[in-house]
Amino acid sequence: MKTWKKIAIAAGVIGATYLGGHVIHHLDKLQAIDDMTIELPEGARVLNVGCKNWSIFAGKLSRFEVTNIDMVPRDVPNFVLADVRDLSMFPDGAFEAVLCSHVAEHIPREDVGLAISEMRRVCRDPSHIYIVLPRWWIPVSWLCRDHCWVPVGNTMVPNPLKA
């Protein structure tokens, strides 16, 4: 087989794997939102941690009163510039639920406990904290240089590509 064909096949496989990883990423978040919809009443206050993809999920979250936070300014409704490791602008129990999808892996491993503590503090019922993490077996989990770590079983494996 010619070299260019091998390169084209390899590029196609890598591209399909990368795209598939993003599709699964979004499906996992949709599952968490579906779980919230079953468990929470309409109008429940929800803290959406890391709202980069708000437009994709806004329709599914429309039955809730959502506060969106991120460390980067975003043009989304009810936005608050905040770091999940410091939610001091919100009182204890301010939300009925917290959705933290594909954010924790961007937090340095030593700070993850602090972020979880803050989410627990602002959520009335810790059973309504929805944390969605990347799947370790999807290459995009490892190829994202912004990921500080990747969950593998019950461990947090450092991302070798992290700069």
Stockholm file with secondary structure:
# STOCKHOLM 1.0

chainA/1-163         MKTWKKIAIAAGVIGATYLGGHVIHHLDKLQAIDDMTIELPEGARVLNVGCKNWSIFAGKLSRFEVTNIDMVPRDVPNFVLADVRDLSMFPDGAFEAVLCSHVAEHIPREDVGLAISEMRRVCRDPSHIYIVLPRWWIPVSWLCRDHCWVPVGNTMVPNPLKA
#=GR chainA/1-163 SS CCHHHHHHHHHHHHHHHHHHHHHHHHHHHHHHHHHHHHHSCTTCEEEEECCTTHHHHHHHHTTSEEEEEESSCCCCTTEEECBTTBCTTSCTTCBSEEEEESCGGGSCGGGHHHHHHHHHHHBSCGGGEEEECCCTTSHHHHHCTTCSEEEETTEEEECTTCC
#=GC SS_cons         CCHHHHHHHHHHHHHHHHHHHHHHHHHHHHHHHHHHHHHSCTTCEEEEECCTTHHHHHHHHTTSEEEEEESSCCCCTTEEECBTTBCTTSCTTCBSEEEEESCGGGSCGGGHHHHHHHHHHHBSCGGGEEEECCCTTSHHHHHCTTCSEEEETTEEEECTTCC
//
